[in-house]
Amino acid sequence: VLGEIALFDPGVHTATVSARDNCRVWRIKNSDVMAALNSSPALGADLIRLAGQRMRWMGQQLNEQVFLPLPTRLARKILHLAPKATVTPCKLDLSQAELAEFVGATREAVSKILSVWKRDDIIKGARGGLVIQDWEGLSRLAKPDQI
C-alpha cells in the first residue's frame, strides 16, 4: 500500500514511487473510498486500524533514526529488505546509495560499515548489491543491546 494519505485527503501527494521491475498497480480514487465508507461503516474501522498500524510503524522508524547508531539501523534495514529466507548466502539487489537513502546516511558512511562487515565475513559485495554470508551475525548487529 502506498499513497494511502490520498485515500482520505485528496491534496498534494506526499511521496513518489518508482518500480524496479514491471508491475501492475491498482489505483483507488478518494471519491471511491468515501463512497465505500458511506455504504460500509465496517470498512472505516478496518481503514482506521490500517492507518494506526502505519502510524505505529512510522513512529518506530523515526525512533530508530534518532536513537540507534547507523550500523544497527543498516543491519536492521538489510534484514528487513532481504528475501525472507534465512538461508545464506542471500542476495540483496540494492546499491550502497539506495541503502544509504533508506537509513538516512551518506553512501560513504554506509560503504565504511559494509567494508567492516565484509572483512568480518558477514556480507560480501556483489554486482548491484550485496550477499548476506552470515545471517546470524547480521541479526546480532541489528540488536541495540549489541552496541
ChimeraX attribute file (.defattr): number of C-alpha atoms within 10 A of each C-alpha:
attribute: neighborCount
match mode: 1-to-1
recipient: residues
	/A:1	4
	/A:2	8
	/A:3	13
	/A:4	18
	/A:5	15
	/A:6	16
	/A:7	16
	/A:8	13
	/A:9	10
	/A:10	12
	/A:11	9
	/A:12	8
	/A:13	11
	/A:14	9
	/A:15	9
	/A:16	7
	/A:17	7
	/A:18	5
	/A:19	8
	/A:20	6
	/A:21	6
	/A:22	6
	/A:23	7
	/A:24	7
	/A:25	7
	/A:26	7
	/A:27	7
	/A:28	12
	/A:29	12
	/A:30	16
	/A:31	12
	/A:32	11
	/A:33	17
	/A:34	14
	/A:35	10
	/A:36	14
	/A:37	15
	/A:38	12
	/A:39	11
	/A:40	11
	/A:41	10
	/A:42	12
	/A:43	14
	/A:44	16
	/A:45	12
	/A:46	11
	/A:47	16
	/A:48	12
	/A:49	12
	/A:50	13
	/A:51	14
	/A:52	12
	/A:53	12
	/A:54	13
	/A:55	12
	/A:56	12
	/A:57	12
	/A:58	12
	/A:59	12
	/A:60	12
	/A:61	13
	/A:62	12
	/A:63	11
	/A:64	17
	/A:65	15
	/A:66	10
	/A:67	10
	/A:68	16
	/A:69	12
	/A:70	19
	/A:71	20
	/A:72	21
	/A:73	23
	/A:74	24
	/A:75	21
	/A:76	21
	/A:77	15
	/A:78	20
	/A:79	18
	/A:80	10
	/A:81	12
	/A:82	18
	/A:83	12
	/A:84	9
	/A:85	9
	/A:86	13
	/A:87	12
	/A:88	13
	/A:89	16
	/A:90	17
	/A:91	18
	/A:92	18
	/A:93	14
	/A:94	17
	/A:95	15
	/A:96	19
	/A:97	14
	/A:98	16
	/A:99	20
	/A:100	19
	/A:101	13
	/A:102	13
	/A:103	21
	/A:104	14
	/A:105	17
	/A:106	14
	/A:107	15
	/A:108	12
	/A:109	13
	/A:110	21
	/A:111	15
	/A:112	12
	/A:113	14
	/A:114	21
	/A:115	15
	/A:116	12
	/A:117	21
	/A:118	17
	/A:119	10
	/A:120	13
	/A:121	13
	/A:122	21
	/A:123	24
	/A:124	19
	/A:125	14
	/A:126	14
	/A:127	9
	/A:128	11
	/A:129	15
	/A:130	22
	/A:131	19
	/A:132	26
	/A:133	20
	/A:134	19
	/A:135	18
	/A:136	14
	/A:137	16
	/A:138	20
	/A:139	15
	/A:140	15
	/A:141	20
	/A:142	21
	/A:143	14
	/A:144	15
	/A:145	8
	/A:146	8
	/A:147	11
